Amino acid sequence: MDIKKELERDQLIKFISNENLKLRVYSVEDSETPDFEVNIDRQLISIEHSRLINPSLQEKEKYREKIIEEAKRKFDEKYPKNKLYSLFTFRNIKLERGKSAKESYVKEIFKLVEIIYLNNKDYEFNISSRRSRHNKSKFIESFSITNTRDFSHWQHFGAYRVDWIDMDWLKGIIKKKENNIKKYRKEYKENWLLLVSDFGTKASSTRTDFMDFSVISSEFDKIYLYSFRADEVTIVK
């Protein structure tokens, strides 16, 4: 099984195990079109799977992660025995693109961590920008660096506002998946669509409260929106 299919299956299993759905599931089989065949209540159901990830926000997050990854790689090469757990929150600004701009961001994160590391490496430390004067960066809003954990890990971390899902975008995703139904080689009792969101990033986080899903029409018999981390199900249709 490839990694993508394995992740999709894990998400599906968690969804059908949700206590509020009270589904009696007898089997789950991987497929191509549909994505899965599931025996529910002794009836064969087709389930299409799609992750709800905003592509423009995802690209922004990937760029931030790439900057931090390169800074960490550079730091590990110079200080291979370090075990730093570092969290960075970037300011809500548009980061410049291009090789020189990215190198500048990487260098700033590297130097920030290096100064803290060299000044404190002989002791256990847990340094945050809330308690220091290091934070004068134009793009780093805050940071937390500690050597009290027994492994090395750097990542972008921060709170973000979760916006309501864009209805036209949602309709487009549903329509694209709906086109697969006519390709099915067998008949199913019902055809379902599972839309999975909330993987811990802003790009995958959506609000659905107070939304009117009655404006959505589809050939799918049932459409579910599943918040993965919160383990919450919203019935779209």
C-alpha positions, 0 to 999 in steps of 0.5 A: 500500500502506498503512503497516500492510500495508507493515510486515506485509509487511516482517516476513513477508519477513524471517521467510520469509528466515530461514536456519533455515527453508530455505523456497523461496519463489517469490512473495508476494502481499498479500491481505485474508483471508488476509493473504498468499498465499505460493508455497512449494515450488510450493504455495500457502500462506495466511499470517495475520499478527498482532503480539504486543503486550501492550495494557496495557504498550503503553498505558504505553509510549505515555504515557511517549513522549507526555510526552517528545515534548511536552517536546521540542516545548516545548524546540524551540520555545524553542531551535529550533537545538538538536541534542540527543540525549536518552535517559530511563529512567523509574522502575518506578512508575505514572505519574499520569494527568490534564492537570496530572500530565502537564504536571508530568512534561513540565515536569520533563523540560524543565527538566532538559534546559534546565539542562544545555543552557544550562550547556554549549551553548558546548561539546561535552558528553555528560552522564549522570546516572551522572556528575552530581548532577542526578538527584533526580527521583521518576520519572526513573531516569536520563538521558543528554544529548549535543550531539555528534550532528548531529540532535535526538532524544529517547526513552525508553530502558531495560532491562526484564525479558522475561516469559514469554508468557501462554498464555491470551492467546496462545490467544485471539489464535490463536483470533481469527485462526483464525476467518478461515479459514472466510472464505477464498474459495479452498483452500490447500495449508496455512494458516499463522499468523505471530505476530511479537514483539520490536520493541524495547519491553517490550510486544512482548517475550516469552519462550518457552523451556521453554514447552509449546506442545503444549497449543495446538490449532488449525485452522492447519496451522502456527503460528510465533512470530517474534522480529523483532529477534533473527531467531529462529523458535519453532515453536508448531505 
